[in-house]
Amino acid sequence: MISLAEVRTDDMIDDGFIGRSRAMREVFDQIRMVAPTDSTVLICGETGTGKELVARAVHRLSARRAQAFLKCNCAAIPAALLESELFGHERGAFTGAVTQRIGRFELANRGAIFLDEIGEMPLELQPKLLRVLQEREFERLGSSRTIRAEVRLIAATNVDLPRMVAEKRFRADLYYRLNVFPIEVPALRDRPEDIPVLVRHFVREAGHRMNRRALWISPSAMDALVSHSWPGNIRELQNLIERSVIRSPGDELRVRLEDLDDDAEIGSGLDGRTLKEAERLHILGTLKKAGWVLSGPRGAAARLGVNRSTLQFRMKKLGIERSSITNEVSA
């Protein structure tokens, strides 16, 4: 049996980052390098890799740490409302604008703003963001008064922005203005040596919340966790460990290896397929198992270890519709 004792000091990277891999130590070295500079940071990586954790670390290690850190997910807010959310509006600026609203850039003045899923920002709004980055000024919707805001921007994306630029779906000038200091967050499958450390950490967290005490895990279970492809990355691992703690009334952490095996049938091994094709097939298979239910504890999003909005975004990007499942999963 393998001990699940609390995370040791030598398993911690500076500032609370958990792991021992060279890849994550390099990420933190980059954070420590750029944090004091006030430069714009672009964090790239797959869904669930911890891009927001990186953004918060950049802010926490900066001279702005005592000021506001506001976040906004560009994919979670309807395009028609995103401009108001970021820059504010005056009363009567549009139907339903019954009061004045102060936008997040104004609220974050002298602090930092984190724009997640920046690739989903509408093209028509991108020039206004570019102006804020270059001139530090903007106007609220419905107003001609220019407002100045000195805000550090940290952005994140899980899509290929250079490809979007080439396809005219993202402005080249904005991309180059964002890409001052890129940080690539590695996928969990690319740092398997961190998985045992993360398992111990998530067991401790979940155990404290639920008053459970899992102390051991079998070597076969740990081997299965280390060898799994983790399409949902850290979020998927955390959700699995939380479910396992719930199912473990005693000292041994009970991990349902058949769940990982089922996922592996669809998601591991490309068998000549591209990564995009493998991801598409994996999501289709999970949707079939979940009966095309996206949310809830048995829904496809929970099974994949991602948020419902993220799953919907990936389905749209991959062209997944319910009518497509019959032929593609059986292929």
C-alpha positions as CSV (number, residue, x, y, z in Angstrom):
1,M,0.0,0.0,0.0
2,I,1.1,3.6,-0.7
3,S,0.8,6.2,2.0
4,L,-1.4,9.2,1.4
5,A,0.3,11.3,4.1
6,E,0.1,15.1,3.8
7,V,2.1,16.8,1.1
8,R,5.7,17.2,2.1
9,T,7.7,20.5,1.9
10,D,9.8,19.1,-0.9
11,D,6.6,18.4,-2.9
12,M,5.8,22.1,-3.0
13,I,7.0,24.5,-5.6
14,D,7.2,28.1,-4.4
15,D,4.0,30.0,-3.6
16,G,1.8,27.0,-3.1
17,F,2.3,25.3,-6.5
18,I,2.2,21.5,-5.9
19,G,4.4,19.2,-7.8
20,R,8.0,18.1,-8.3
21,S,8.2,18.0,-12.1
22,R,10.7,20.1,-14.1
23,A,7.9,21.3,-16.3
24,M,6.0,23.0,-13.5
25,R,9.2,24.4,-11.9
26,E,9.9,26.0,-15.3
27,V,6.4,27.5,-15.3
28,F,6.9,29.0,-11.8
29,D,10.3,30.3,-12.8
30,Q,8.6,32.2,-15.6
31,I,5.9,33.5,-13.2
32,R,8.6,34.8,-10.9
33,M,10.4,36.4,-13.8
34,V,7.5,38.3,-15.2
35,A,5.4,39.1,-12.1
36,P,7.3,42.2,-11.0
37,T,7.4,43.7,-14.5
38,D,3.8,44.8,-15.1
39,S,4.0,43.3,-18.6
40,T,1.0,41.7,-20.2
41,V,1.0,37.9,-19.8
42,L,-0.7,35.3,-22.1
43,I,-1.2,31.9,-20.5
44,C,-1.7,29.0,-22.9
45,G,-2.8,25.5,-22.1
46,E,-5.5,22.9,-22.3
47,T,-8.7,23.2,-20.3
48,G,-8.2,22.2,-16.7
49,T,-4.4,22.7,-16.5
50,G,-4.6,25.5,-13.9
51,K,-4.3,28.7,-16.0
52,E,-6.2,30.7,-13.5
53,L,-3.9,29.5,-10.7
54,V,-0.9,30.8,-12.8
55,A,-2.7,34.2,-13.3
56,R,-3.3,34.5,-9.6
57,A,0.3,33.7,-8.8
58,V,1.5,36.4,-11.3
59,H,-0.7,38.9,-9.5
60,R,0.2,37.7,-6.0
61,L,3.9,38.1,-6.7
62,S,3.6,41.5,-8.3
63,A,3.7,45.0,-6.9
64,R,-0.1,45.2,-7.4
65,R,-0.8,42.4,-5.0
66,A,-2.7,44.7,-2.6
67,Q,-5.0,46.0,-5.4
68,A,-7.9,44.4,-7.1
69,F,-7.7,41.2,-9.2
70,L,-10.8,40.8,-11.2
71,K,-11.5,37.9,-13.6
72,C,-13.9,37.6,-16.6
73,N,-14.5,34.5,-18.8
74,C,-15.1,35.8,-22.3
75,A,-16.8,32.5,-23.3
76,A,-19.3,32.6,-20.4
77,I,-20.8,36.0,-21.1
78,P,-23.0,36.6,-24.1
79,A,-21.3,38.7,-26.8
80,A,-23.9,41.4,-26.5
81,L,-23.2,41.9,-22.8
82,L,-19.4,41.4,-22.7
83,E,-18.6,45.0,-23.7
84,S,-20.8,46.3,-20.8
85,E,-19.3,43.8,-18.4
86,L,-15.7,45.0,-19.3
87,F,-16.2,48.7,-19.9
88,G,-19.5,49.6,-18.2
89,H,-22.5,51.5,-19.5
90,E,-24.6,54.6,-18.8
91,R,-28.2,54.5,-17.9
92,G,-30.3,54.2,-21.1
93,A,-27.4,53.1,-23.2
94,F,-29.5,50.2,-24.4
95,T,-32.8,48.4,-23.7
96,G,-32.6,47.2,-20.1
97,A,-29.9,49.6,-19.0
98,V,-31.9,51.1,-16.2
99,T,-28.9,52.1,-14.1
100,Q,-25.3,53.0,-14.6
101,R,-22.8,50.1,-14.5
102,I,-19.1,50.4,-13.8
103,G,-17.1,47.9,-15.9
104,R,-14.4,45.6,-14.7
105,F,-11.5,47.6,-16.2
106,E,-12.6,50.7,-14.3
107,L,-13.0,48.6,-11.1
108,A,-9.6,47.1,-11.5
109,N,-7.8,50.4,-11.9
110,R,-4.2,50.1,-10.6
111,G,-4.8,46.3,-10.1
112,A,-5.1,43.5,-12.6
113,I,-7.8,41.8,-14.7
114,F,-7.7,38.2,-15.9
115,L,-9.5,37.5,-19.2
116,D,-10.0,33.8,-19.5
117,E,-10.8,32.2,-22.9
118,I,-9.7,35.4,-24.7
119,G,-10.0,33.7,-28.1
120,E,-13.8,33.8,-27.6
121,M,-13.9,37.7,-27.5
122,P,-16.0,38.9,-30.4
123,L,-14.1,40.5,-33.3
124,E,-16.0,43.8,-33.0
125,L,-15.0,44.2,-29.3
126,Q,-11.3,43.5,-29.9
127,P,-10.3,47.0,-31.1
128,K,-11.6,48.4,-27.8
129,L,-9.5,46.0,-25.8
130,L,-6.5,46.9,-28.0
131,R,-7.1,50.6,-27.2
132,V,-7.2,49.9,-23.5
133,L,-3.9,48.0,-23.7
134,Q,-2.2,50.7,-25.8
135,E,-3.7,53.9,-24.6
136,R,-5.1,53.0,-21.2
137,E,-8.4,54.6,-22.0
138,F,-12.0,53.7,-23.0
139,E,-15.6,55.0,-22.8
140,R,-18.6,53.4,-21.2
141,L,-21.4,52.4,-23.5
142,G,-23.6,55.4,-24.1
143,S,-21.0,57.9,-23.0
144,S,-18.5,60.1,-24.7
145,R,-16.4,60.7,-21.6
146,T,-13.1,59.1,-21.8
147,I,-12.0,57.1,-18.7
148,R,-8.5,56.3,-18.0
149,A,-7.6,53.0,-16.2
150,E,-4.1,51.7,-15.4
151,V,-4.7,48.0,-15.4
152,R,-2.4,45.0,-15.9
153,L,-3.9,42.5,-18.3
154,I,-3.4,38.7,-17.8
155,A,-5.1,36.7,-20.5
156,A,-5.5,32.9,-21.0
157,T,-6.6,30.7,-23.9
158,N,-7.0,27.0,-24.7
159,V,-7.2,27.6,-28.4
160,D,-4.5,28.2,-31.1
161,L,-4.6,31.9,-31.4
162,P,-2.1,32.1,-34.3
163,R,-4.3,29.8,-36.3
164,M,-7.3,32.0,-35.4
165,V,-5.3,35.0,-36.7
166,A,-4.5,33.3,-39.9
167,E,-8.3,32.4,-40.3
168,K,-9.2,36.1,-39.7
169,R,-11.1,35.1,-36.5
170,F,-8.8,37.1,-34.2
171,R,-7.0,40.4,-34.8
172,A,-3.3,40.1,-35.5
173,D,-2.5,43.4,-33.8
174,L,-4.3,42.4,-30.6
175,Y,-2.6,39.0,-30.6
176,Y,0.8,40.5,-30.8
177,R,-0.1,43.0,-28.1
178,L,-1.2,40.1,-25.8
179,N,1.7,37.9,-26.6
180,V,4.3,39.9,-24.7
181,F,5.2,37.1,-22.3
182,P,3.6,33.8,-23.1
183,I,3.5,31.0,-20.4
184,E,2.6,27.5,-21.6
185,V,1.0,25.4,-18.9
186,P,1.8,21.7,-19.5
187,A,-1.0,19.1,-19.7
188,L,-1.1,16.6,-16.7
189,R,-0.2,13.7,-19.0
190,D,3.1,15.5,-19.7
191,R,4.1,15.6,-16.0
192,P,3.1,12.2,-14.6
193,E,5.6,12.5,-11.8
194,D,3.3,15.1,-10.2
195,I,0.2,12.9,-10.1
196,P,1.0,11.1,-6.8
197,V,1.7,14.4,-5.2
198,L,-1.5,15.9,-6.5
199,V,-3.5,12.8,-5.4
200,R,-2.2,13.3,-1.8
201,H,-3.1,17.0,-1.9
202,F,-6.6,16.4,-3.2
203,V,-7.2,13.5,-0.7
204,R,-6.2,15.8,2.1
205,E,-8.5,18.7,0.8
206,A,-11.5,16.5,0.3
207,G,-11.0,14.6,3.5
208,H,-11.0,17.8,5.6
209,R,-14.2,18.9,4.0
210,M,-16.0,15.6,4.4
211,N,-14.4,14.5,7.7
212,R,-13.0,11.4,5.9
213,R,-9.6,9.9,6.5
214,A,-8.2,8.0,3.5
215,L,-4.6,7.0,4.4
216,W,-3.6,4.5,1.8
217,I,-4.0,3.7,-1.9
218,S,-3.1,0.4,-3.6
219,P,-0.1,0.4,-6.0
220,S,-2.3,-0.8,-8.8
221,A,-4.7,2.1,-8.3
222,M,-1.8,4.7,-8.2
223,D,-0.2,3.1,-11.4
224,A,-3.6,3.5,-13.2
225,L,-3.8,7.1,-12.2
226,V,-0.3,7.8,-13.3
227,S,-0.8,6.1,-16.7
228,H,-4.2,7.7,-17.5
229,S,-4.2,10.3,-20.3
230,W,-6.3,12.8,-18.2
231,P,-8.1,14.7,-21.0
232,G,-9.6,16.9,-18.3
233,N,-6.2,17.5,-16.7
234,I,-6.0,18.7,-13.1
235,R,-9.8,19.3,-12.9
236,E,-10.5,15.8,-14.0
237,L,-8.1,14.3,-11.4
238,Q,-9.5,16.5,-8.6
239,N,-13.1,15.5,-9.4
240,L,-12.1,11.8,-9.5
241,I,-10.3,12.0,-6.2
242,E,-13.3,13.8,-4.6
243,R,-15.6,11.0,-5.8
244,S,-13.2,8.4,-4.5
245,V,-13.0,10.0,-1.0
246,I,-16.8,9.9,-0.9
247,R,-16.7,6.2,-1.7
248,S,-14.0,5.5,0.9
249,P,-15.4,5.2,4.4
250,G,-12.2,3.5,5.7
251,D,-8.5,4.1,5.5
252,E,-8.0,3.0,1.9
253,L,-8.8,5.3,-1.0
254,R,-11.1,3.4,-3.3
255,V,-10.6,4.4,-6.9
256,R,-12.9,2.9,-9.5
257,L,-10.4,1.8,-12.0
258,E,-13.1,0.6,-14.4
259,D,-14.0,4.3,-14.9
260,L,-10.5,5.0,-16.1
261,D,-10.5,1.9,-18.3
262,D,-13.7,3.0,-19.9
263,D,-12.2,6.4,-20.7
264,A,-9.1,4.7,-22.0
265,E,-11.0,2.7,-24.5
266,I,-12.1,6.0,-26.2
267,G,-9.4,8.5,-25.2
268,S,-6.1,6.9,-25.0
269,G,-3.9,5.9,-27.9
270,L,-4.4,7.9,-31.1
271,D,-4.3,4.8,-33.4
272,G,-3.4,6.9,-36.4
273,R,-5.9,9.7,-35.6
274,T,-5.0,13.3,-35.0
275,L,-5.3,14.7,-31.5
276,K,-8.4,16.6,-32.6
277,E,-10.0,13.5,-33.9
278,A,-9.2,11.6,-30.7
279,E,-10.6,14.3,-28.6
280,R,-13.8,14.4,-30.7
281,L,-14.3,10.6,-30.3
282,H,-13.6,10.8,-26.6
283,I,-16.2,13.5,-26.1
284,L,-18.8,11.7,-28.3
285,G,-18.3,8.4,-26.3
286,T,-18.7,10.2,-23.0
287,L,-21.9,12.0,-24.2
288,K,-23.3,8.6,-25.2
289,K,-22.6,7.1,-21.8
290,A,-24.2,10.1,-20.1
291,G,-27.3,9.9,-22.4
292,W,-26.4,13.3,-23.8
293,V,-27.0,14.9,-20.4
294,L,-24.4,17.7,-20.0
295,S,-24.7,18.8,-16.4
296,G,-25.2,17.2,-13.1
297,P,-23.2,14.6,-11.2
298,R,-23.7,11.9,-13.9
299,G,-23.6,14.3,-16.8
300,A,-20.9,14.4,-19.5
301,A,-19.2,17.5,-18.1
302,A,-18.7,15.8,-14.7
303,R,-17.4,12.6,-16.3
304,L,-14.9,14.6,-18.3
305,G,-13.9,16.8,-15.4
306,V,-14.8,20.1,-17.0
307,N,-17.4,22.8,-16.6
308,R,-20.6,22.6,-18.7
309,S,-19.7,25.8,-20.5
310,T,-16.3,24.4,-21.4
311,L,-17.8,21.2,-22.8
312,Q,-20.3,23.2,-24.8
313,F,-17.5,25.2,-26.2
314,R,-15.5,22.1,-27.2
315,M,-18.5,20.5,-28.8
316,K,-19.1,23.6,-30.9
317,K,-15.4,23.8,-31.9
318,L,-15.4,20.1,-32.8
319,G,-18.7,20.2,-34.6
320,I,-20.4,17.7,-32.3
321,E,-24.1,17.4,-32.6
322,R,-26.4,14.6,-31.3
323,S,-27.1,13.4,-34.8
324,S,-23.4,12.7,-35.3
325,I,-22.9,10.1,-32.6
326,T,-24.2,7.0,-34.2
327,N,-21.6,6.6,-36.9
328,E,-18.6,8.3,-35.3
329,V,-18.4,6.4,-32.0
330,S,-18.7,3.1,-33.8
331,A,-16.0,4.0,-36.3
